[in-house]
Amino acid sequence: MGGSLNRNELMSVATTQTGLDDFGDIPFHEPLDVLIDTYCAPVYSACCGRRNTPSPI
């Protein structure tokens, strides 16, 4: 994935790696976007660093 994350790319990678594409009816898009925004925020990157997260994220 590129320098920043987005929901569609993340879901595409999940589908590619697992072969599964049905994420169910649970409305998780907004919470996932919040998680991604938090993960990509400069404060998170400074304190936790992306190096601690397994690739390909």
OpenMM code with the backbone's topology and positions (N, CA, C; nanometers):
from openmm import Vec3, app, unit

residues = "MET GLY GLY SER LEU ASN ARG ASN GLU LEU MET SER VAL ALA THR THR GLN THR GLY LEU ASP ASP PHE GLY ASP ILE PRO PHE HIS GLU PRO LEU ASP VAL LEU ILE ASP THR TYR CYS ALA PRO VAL TYR SER ALA CYS CYS GLY ARG ARG ASN THR PRO SER PRO ILE".split()
positions = [
    Vec3(0.0842, -0.1173, 0.0000),
    Vec3(0.0000, 0.0000, 0.0000),
    Vec3(0.0885, 0.1233, 0.0000),
    Vec3(0.0297, 0.2332, -0.0353),
    Vec3(0.1056, 0.3560, -0.0485),
    Vec3(0.1393, 0.4179, 0.0847),
    Vec3(0.1672, 0.5491, 0.0810),
    Vec3(0.2078, 0.6212, 0.1994),
    Vec3(0.0960, 0.6444, 0.2987),
    Vec3(-0.0274, 0.6401, 0.2535),
    Vec3(-0.1384, 0.6590, 0.3448),
    Vec3(-0.2386, 0.5459, 0.3259),
    Vec3(-0.3158, 0.5231, 0.4290),
    Vec3(-0.4150, 0.4158, 0.4243),
    Vec3(-0.5509, 0.4709, 0.3882),
    Vec3(-0.6318, 0.3882, 0.3281),
    Vec3(-0.7727, 0.4201, 0.3135),
    Vec3(-0.8511, 0.2892, 0.3207),
    Vec3(-0.9767, 0.3034, 0.3511),
    Vec3(-1.0627, 0.1870, 0.3744),
    Vec3(-1.0656, 0.0921, 0.2546),
    Vec3(-1.0810, 0.1460, 0.1353),
    Vec3(-1.0928, 0.0610, 0.0173),
    Vec3(-0.9663, -0.0208, -0.0076),
    Vec3(-0.8505, 0.0429, 0.0069),
    Vec3(-0.7247, -0.0302, -0.0111),
    Vec3(-0.7096, -0.1391, 0.0946),
    Vec3(-0.7407, -0.1060, 0.2183),
    Vec3(-0.7288, -0.2014, 0.3275),
    Vec3(-0.8203, -0.3216, 0.3048),
    Vec3(-0.9431, -0.2952, 0.2641),
    Vec3(-1.0374, -0.4037, 0.2382),
    Vec3(-0.9941, -0.4858, 0.1166),
    Vec3(-0.9361, -0.4212, 0.0180),
    Vec3(-0.8859, -0.4921, -0.0995),
    Vec3(-0.7719, -0.5867, -0.0632),
    Vec3(-0.6805, -0.5388, 0.0210),
    Vec3(-0.5699, -0.6236, 0.0665),
    Vec3(-0.6238, -0.7417, 0.1472),
    Vec3(-0.7210, -0.7156, 0.2330),
    Vec3(-0.7814, -0.8237, 0.3126),
    Vec3(-0.8455, -0.9284, 0.2222),
    Vec3(-0.9144, -0.8827, 0.1197),
    Vec3(-0.9779, -0.9740, 0.0258),
    Vec3(-0.8742, -1.0552, -0.0505),
    Vec3(-0.7689, -0.9890, -0.0956),
    Vec3(-0.6630, -1.0573, -0.1694),
    Vec3(-0.5939, -1.1623, -0.0832),
    Vec3(-0.5642, -1.1282, 0.0403),
    Vec3(-0.4904, -1.2198, 0.1270),
    Vec3(-0.5751, -1.3359, 0.1773),
    Vec3(-0.7046, -1.3149, 0.1926),
    Vec3(-0.7895, -1.4209, 0.2484),
    Vec3(-0.8754, -1.4908, 0.1452),
    Vec3(-0.9002, -1.4250, 0.0326),
    Vec3(-0.9910, -1.4791, -0.0665),
    Vec3(-1.1375, -1.4558, -0.0305),
    Vec3(-1.1621, -1.3842, 0.0771),
    Vec3(-1.2980, -1.3561, 0.1231),
    Vec3(-1.3340, -1.2121, 0.0896),
    Vec3(-1.4581, -1.1906, 0.0463),
    Vec3(-1.4974, -1.0548, 0.0113),
    Vec3(-1.6307, -1.0126, 0.0725),
    Vec3(-1.6888, -1.0959, 0.1553),
    Vec3(-1.8149, -1.0613, 0.2207),
    Vec3(-1.7837, -1.0139, 0.3619),
    Vec3(-1.7920, -0.8836, 0.3828),
    Vec3(-1.7624, -0.8255, 0.5128),
    Vec3(-1.8862, -0.8168, 0.6008),
    Vec3(-1.9973, -0.8738, 0.5543),
    Vec3(-2.1188, -0.8789, 0.6343),
    Vec3(-2.1971, -0.7491, 0.6325),
    Vec3(-2.3045, -0.7491, 0.7104),
    Vec3(-2.3948, -0.6346, 0.7152),
    Vec3(-2.3627, -0.5380, 0.8284),
    Vec3(-2.2635, -0.5684, 0.9076),
    Vec3(-2.2290, -0.4833, 1.0210),
    Vec3(-2.1790, -0.3487, 0.9684),
    Vec3(-2.2345, -0.2389, 1.0183),
    Vec3(-2.1927, -0.1067, 0.9698),
    Vec3(-2.0581, -0.0653, 1.0305),
    Vec3(-1.9507, -0.1169, 0.9736),
    Vec3(-1.8180, -0.0937, 1.0308),
    Vec3(-1.7369, 0.0109, 0.9560),
    Vec3(-1.7899, 0.0633, 0.8468),
    Vec3(-1.7111, 0.1573, 0.7663),
    Vec3(-1.6697, 0.2816, 0.8441),
    Vec3(-1.7628, 0.3433, 0.9148),
    Vec3(-1.7279, 0.4651, 0.9891),
    Vec3(-1.6263, 0.4364, 1.1001),
    Vec3(-1.6466, 0.3326, 1.1832),
    Vec3(-1.5444, 0.3028, 1.2849),
    Vec3(-1.4083, 0.2674, 1.2235),
    Vec3(-1.4097, 0.1987, 1.1101),
    Vec3(-1.2835, 0.1656, 1.0436),
    Vec3(-1.2145, 0.2925, 0.9950),
    Vec3(-1.2909, 0.3856, 0.9413),
    Vec3(-1.2325, 0.5130, 0.8978),
    Vec3(-1.1708, 0.5887, 1.0158),
    Vec3(-1.2380, 0.5857, 1.1309),
    Vec3(-1.1842, 0.6523, 1.2506),
    Vec3(-1.0527, 0.5860, 1.2918),
    Vec3(-1.0496, 0.4530, 1.2907),
    Vec3(-0.9275, 0.3801, 1.3258),
    Vec3(-0.8140, 0.4154, 1.2307),
    Vec3(-0.8424, 0.4173, 1.1024),
    Vec3(-0.7402, 0.4505, 1.0028),
    Vec3(-0.6914, 0.5943, 1.0212),
    Vec3(-0.7854, 0.6877, 1.0427),
    Vec3(-0.7460, 0.8271, 1.0651),
    Vec3(-0.6564, 0.8402, 1.1875),
    Vec3(-0.6900, 0.7674, 1.2936),
    Vec3(-0.6093, 0.7710, 1.4157),
    Vec3(-0.4711, 0.7124, 1.3901),
    Vec3(-0.4682, 0.6004, 1.3205),
    Vec3(-0.3423, 0.5337, 1.2899),
    Vec3(-0.2508, 0.6226, 1.2061),
    Vec3(-0.3105, 0.6994, 1.1161),
    Vec3(-0.2315, 0.7836, 1.0255),
    Vec3(-0.2002, 0.9215, 1.0834),
    Vec3(-0.2585, 0.9543, 1.1970),
    Vec3(-0.2363, 1.0859, 1.2574),
    Vec3(-0.0904, 1.1028, 1.2977),
    Vec3(-0.0369, 1.2226, 1.2835),
    Vec3(0.1037, 1.2472, 1.3188),
    Vec3(0.1376, 1.2111, 1.4634),
    Vec3(0.0468, 1.2337, 1.5548),
    Vec3(0.0744, 1.2014, 1.6958),
    Vec3(0.0926, 1.0520, 1.7134),
    Vec3(0.0061, 0.9713, 1.6524),
    Vec3(0.0194, 0.8262, 1.6617),
    Vec3(0.1504, 0.7812, 1.5983),
    Vec3(0.1793, 0.8332, 1.4802),
    Vec3(0.3016, 0.7945, 1.4106),
    Vec3(0.4256, 0.8284, 1.4921),
    Vec3(0.4218, 0.9428, 1.5608),
    Vec3(0.5375, 0.9849, 1.6399),
    Vec3(0.5559, 0.8974, 1.7636),
    Vec3(0.4453, 0.8617, 1.8302),
    Vec3(0.4597, 0.7862, 1.9547),
    Vec3(0.4701, 0.6363, 1.9319),
    Vec3(0.4004, 0.5838, 1.8346),
    Vec3(0.3932, 0.4399, 1.8164),
    Vec3(0.4701, 0.3922, 1.6944),
    Vec3(0.4720, 0.4733, 1.5929),
    Vec3(0.5458, 0.4419, 1.4710),
    Vec3(0.4839, 0.3301, 1.3910),
    Vec3(0.4893, 0.3442, 1.2620),
    Vec3(0.4358, 0.2420, 1.1743),
    Vec3(0.5256, 0.1204, 1.1716),
    Vec3(0.6480, 0.1341, 1.2175),
    Vec3(0.7395, 0.0196, 1.2155),
    Vec3(0.6919, -0.0920, 1.3078),
    Vec3(0.6059, -0.0587, 1.4040),
    Vec3(0.5548, -0.1584, 1.4965),
    Vec3(0.4320, -0.2319, 1.4439),
    Vec3(0.3874, -0.1951, 1.3264),
    Vec3(0.2694, -0.2565, 1.2674),
    Vec3(0.3128, -0.3513, 1.1579),
    Vec3(0.2601, -0.4734, 1.1606),
    Vec3(0.2987, -0.5691, 1.0564),
    Vec3(0.2613, -0.5190, 0.9183),
    Vec3(0.3437, -0.5488, 0.8195),
    Vec3(0.3117, -0.5103, 0.6832),
    Vec3(0.1970, -0.5972, 0.6327),
    Vec3(0.1267, -0.5647, 0.5288),
    Vec3(0.1559, -0.4603, 0.4318),
    Vec3(0.0949, -0.3262, 0.4662),
    Vec3(0.0455, -0.3073, 0.5839),
    Vec3(-0.0178, -0.1808, 0.6208),
    Vec3(0.0874, -0.0731, 0.6296),
] * unit.nanometer
topology = app.Topology()
chain = topology.addChain("A")
for resn in residues:
    res = topology.addResidue(resn, chain)
    for name in ("N", "CA", "C"):
        topology.addAtom(name, app.Element.getBySymbol(name[0]), res)
